[in-house]
Amino acid sequence: MIGGSMAVDLKNRGFADRVVGVEADALHASAAKELGLVDEIVSYEECIAMSDMIVVAVPVSIAIRMIPDILDKVDRQVVTDVCSTKENINDMVRYHPNRKNFVAAHPMAGTEYSGPWAALPGLFDGRAGIICNAEDSDMQAVELVKQMYDCLNMRVIYIWKKKRMKRISLTWLPVVFHRRYDWLKVMQTCGLRYSLRIKRIY
């Protein structure tokens, strides 16, 4: 949903001339193409080779393996992500020879839905876009990611190494938590202080 929402606005607003996607699920791939979220679905290797900028929009558990592998294959490309937690990702790429190609980032927007059908134009308008550990990245790469967030009409906020993502208030979360949601996990992940600030809507 995050990747699709970014793709449609970046294309429509002129930031990207062409958007390609990688999707293992055939139904999702077909939907992304039919909905106009991407111009083409390509293989993982083709995507890396043909892109100027690569946005990794997958769960953290996948990103911590995928981002180092992408960095193994890039030279000029800028790589960024949309994951909400950074510690494990930054640990995995800290000593990578292409670390400067990677800009750790997080657009603070979303809904409780997922998949290409959940993509929303204008989802990021007025939201905060977090850029983390910019000092570890090439400044031109950081500037490109900033330009991307500017195109999405986001407020760019920089968080340096000593600050932790969990310190950010979670009041931005536009999420509807259903009764089946494991609320204990929210408290364990975010801390009680911020969990109490998230409203549950049934």
C-alpha positions as CSV (number, residue, x, y, z in Angstrom):
1,M,0.0,0.0,0.0
2,I,2.8,2.4,0.9
3,G,4.8,1.5,-2.2
4,G,1.8,1.8,-4.5
5,S,0.7,5.1,-3.0
6,M,4.2,6.5,-3.5
7,A,4.4,5.2,-7.0
8,V,1.2,6.8,-8.2
9,D,1.9,10.2,-6.8
10,L,5.6,10.3,-7.9
11,K,4.6,9.5,-11.4
12,N,1.6,11.8,-11.6
13,R,3.6,14.7,-10.1
14,G,6.5,14.4,-12.4
15,F,9.2,13.1,-10.1
16,A,9.6,9.8,-12.0
17,D,9.3,9.4,-15.8
18,R,8.8,5.7,-15.4
19,V,8.0,3.4,-12.5
20,V,8.7,-0.3,-12.5
21,G,7.7,-2.8,-9.7
22,V,8.8,-6.1,-8.4
23,E,6.0,-8.4,-7.1
24,A,6.2,-12.1,-6.4
25,D,2.4,-12.5,-6.0
26,A,0.9,-12.8,-9.5
27,L,-2.5,-11.3,-8.5
28,H,-0.9,-8.3,-6.8
29,A,1.4,-7.8,-9.8
30,S,-1.5,-7.9,-12.2
31,A,-3.5,-5.5,-10.0
32,A,-0.6,-3.0,-9.7
33,K,-0.3,-2.9,-13.5
34,E,-4.0,-2.6,-14.2
35,L,-4.5,0.1,-11.5
36,G,-1.7,2.1,-13.1
37,L,0.5,2.0,-10.0
38,V,3.5,0.9,-12.2
39,D,4.3,1.0,-15.8
40,E,5.7,-2.5,-15.8
41,I,6.4,-5.4,-13.5
42,V,10.0,-6.7,-13.9
43,S,12.3,-9.1,-12.3
44,Y,14.3,-8.2,-9.2
45,E,17.5,-8.1,-11.1
46,E,16.0,-6.0,-13.9
47,C,14.6,-3.5,-11.5
48,I,18.0,-2.9,-9.8
49,A,19.8,-2.6,-13.2
50,M,17.4,-0.2,-14.8
51,S,16.5,2.1,-11.9
52,D,18.0,5.4,-10.8
53,M,16.3,5.1,-7.5
54,I,15.1,2.0,-5.7
55,V,12.4,2.3,-2.9
56,V,12.2,-0.9,-0.8
57,A,8.6,-1.2,0.4
58,V,8.5,-4.5,2.2
59,P,8.2,-5.6,5.8
60,V,11.3,-5.1,8.0
61,S,11.9,-8.8,8.3
62,I,12.4,-9.0,4.5
63,A,14.1,-5.6,4.2
64,I,17.0,-6.5,6.5
65,R,18.0,-9.2,4.0
66,M,16.9,-7.4,0.8
67,I,18.7,-4.1,1.3
68,P,22.2,-5.5,1.7
69,D,21.6,-7.7,-1.3
70,I,20.5,-4.7,-3.4
71,L,23.6,-2.7,-2.2
72,D,25.7,-5.6,-3.5
73,K,24.3,-5.0,-7.0
74,V,24.3,-1.2,-7.3
75,D,26.9,1.4,-8.3
76,R,25.2,4.7,-9.0
77,Q,21.6,3.9,-7.8
78,V,20.1,5.5,-4.7
79,V,18.4,3.0,-2.4
80,T,15.8,4.0,0.3
81,D,13.2,2.2,2.3
82,V,9.9,2.9,4.0
83,C,10.2,0.7,7.1
84,S,9.1,2.0,10.4
85,T,12.0,0.6,12.5
86,K,15.6,1.2,11.6
87,E,17.9,-0.4,14.1
88,N,18.2,-3.9,12.5
89,I,18.4,-2.4,9.0
90,N,21.1,0.0,9.9
91,D,23.0,-2.8,11.7
92,M,22.9,-4.9,8.5
93,V,24.3,-2.2,6.2
94,R,26.6,-0.3,8.6
95,Y,29.8,-1.7,7.1
96,H,28.6,-2.3,3.6
97,P,31.0,-0.8,1.0
98,N,28.0,0.8,-0.7
99,R,26.4,2.1,2.5
100,K,26.4,5.7,1.2
101,N,24.0,4.7,-1.6
102,F,21.4,3.9,1.1
103,V,19.2,6.5,2.8
104,A,17.2,5.1,5.7
105,A,13.8,6.8,5.7
106,H,10.2,6.4,6.8
107,P,7.1,8.2,5.4
108,M,4.8,8.5,8.4
109,A,1.5,7.7,6.8
110,G,-0.7,4.7,6.1
111,T,-3.9,2.9,6.7
112,E,-4.9,-0.5,8.1
113,Y,-5.2,-1.9,4.6
114,S,-2.5,-3.5,2.4
115,G,-1.9,-4.5,-1.2
116,P,-2.2,-2.6,-4.5
117,W,-6.0,-2.0,-4.1
118,A,-5.2,0.0,-0.9
119,A,-3.0,2.6,-2.7
120,L,-4.2,6.1,-2.2
121,P,-3.2,9.2,-4.2
122,G,-2.4,12.1,-1.8
123,L,-1.8,9.7,1.1
124,F,1.4,11.5,2.1
125,D,0.2,15.2,1.7
126,G,1.1,17.1,4.9
127,R,2.6,14.1,6.6
128,A,6.1,13.8,8.1
129,G,8.9,12.1,6.2
130,I,11.7,10.9,8.4
131,I,15.3,10.6,7.1
132,C,17.5,8.7,9.5
133,N,21.3,8.7,10.0
134,A,21.8,11.0,7.0
135,E,25.4,11.4,8.0
136,D,26.0,7.8,6.9
137,S,24.7,8.5,3.4
138,D,26.0,10.3,0.4
139,M,24.6,13.9,0.6
140,Q,23.4,13.8,-3.0
141,A,21.5,10.6,-2.2
142,V,20.0,12.3,0.8
143,E,19.0,15.3,-1.3
144,L,17.3,13.0,-3.8
145,V,15.2,11.4,-1.1
146,K,14.4,14.8,0.3
147,Q,13.2,15.9,-3.2
148,M,11.1,12.8,-3.4
149,Y,9.4,13.7,-0.1
150,D,9.0,17.3,-1.2
151,C,7.2,16.0,-4.3
152,L,4.9,14.0,-2.0
153,N,4.2,17.2,-0.1
154,M,5.7,15.9,3.1
155,R,7.5,17.7,6.0
156,V,11.0,16.3,6.1
157,I,12.4,15.6,9.5
158,Y,16.0,14.4,10.2
159,I,16.8,12.0,13.0
160,W,20.4,11.5,13.8
161,K,22.1,8.4,15.2
162,K,21.7,9.2,18.9
163,K,17.9,9.5,18.6
164,R,15.7,6.5,18.4
165,M,12.5,6.1,16.3
166,K,10.6,4.9,19.3
167,R,10.8,8.4,20.8
168,I,8.5,9.7,18.1
169,S,4.9,10.0,19.2
170,L,2.6,7.6,17.4
171,T,-0.3,10.0,17.2
172,W,0.3,10.1,13.4
173,L,-1.0,6.6,13.0
174,P,-4.2,6.7,11.0
175,V,-4.9,3.1,11.8
176,V,-8.1,1.5,12.8
177,F,-7.4,-1.3,15.2
178,H,-9.9,-4.1,15.0
179,R,-10.8,-6.4,17.9
180,R,-8.6,-9.1,16.5
181,Y,-5.5,-6.9,16.7
182,D,-3.0,-8.0,19.2
183,W,-2.9,-4.8,21.4
184,L,-0.3,-6.3,23.7
185,K,2.1,-6.4,20.7
186,V,1.5,-2.7,20.1
187,M,2.4,-1.9,23.7
188,Q,5.5,-4.2,23.6
189,T,6.7,-2.6,20.3
190,C,5.9,1.1,21.0
191,G,6.0,1.3,24.7
192,L,3.0,1.9,27.0
193,R,3.5,5.7,27.0
194,Y,2.8,6.0,23.3
195,S,0.4,3.1,22.9
196,L,-2.0,4.9,25.2
197,R,-2.1,7.8,22.7
198,I,-3.4,5.6,19.9
199,K,-7.1,5.6,19.7
200,R,-8.9,2.3,19.1
201,I,-11.9,2.6,16.7
202,Y,-14.2,-0.3,16.3
